[in-house]
Amino acid sequence: MDITTIAILSYAPALFLLWYVYSKDRIESEPKRYVVAVFLASSTVSTTLALLLEQITPAILTFYLAPFIEEFTKFLALLIPYWKKQMDGVMDGVVYGVAAGLGFASFENLMYGLSFGQDVALTRAFLTPVAHSTFTAITGVGLGLKAEGKTSSVLPYLITGSFFHLWWNFSALNGLWVIPMLITNAFVLYSLIKLGMKEDIEKIEYYLLRKI
């Protein structure tokens, strides 16, 4: 087993996708230290907490509850920039949501690769980064809107992201459904990015005044 190859397969696609999304946040880019903090917190604290909670979940319910547990633990990582007043819109939520989703996916892929080999790591490298990014980006958008005062609760967004995650898990049981679901996730993520960019353009005067 080539541990270096597995590590590259686990982290390289995630870092590329994170760079791509971050590059779309052009008008007011988020501080890199907070993006990195969310990625690392989700890769360590969120994954560990999710594992502990899943272990105490009744086995018969684990499949159904795991998506909700994992999205909740990733949501906790998003509270870092939220509490630090670094979220003020849709694009911010997308960037941090993607960072949290990719941190979680990378570590999870590393563990799967070390346990089941390079073929599994390679397969997951193409599938899970976009999926986890989408799930948590939905939650991140909710936090961004809450910070703007455009929604009173992030809960509907967290639940929506969790149901997307559950839908993904069901798709994984049937290989024929995985690709359509992957395309759906990619479309949703792309749409959220475009929505965030559109809102940033509409708020450009606000951003400029804030820098004066």
ABEGO torsion letter per residue (X at the ends): XBAAAAAAAAAAAAAAAAAAAAAABAABBBBAAAAAAAAAAAAAAAAAAAAAAAAABBAAAAAAAAAAAAAAAAAAAAAAAAAAGABAEAAAAAAAAAAAAAAAAAAAAAAAAAAAEAAAAAAAAAAAAAAAAAAAAAAAAAAAAAAAGABABAAAAAAAAAAAAAAAAAAAABAAAAAAAAAAAAAAAAAAAAAAAAAAAAAAAAAAAAAX
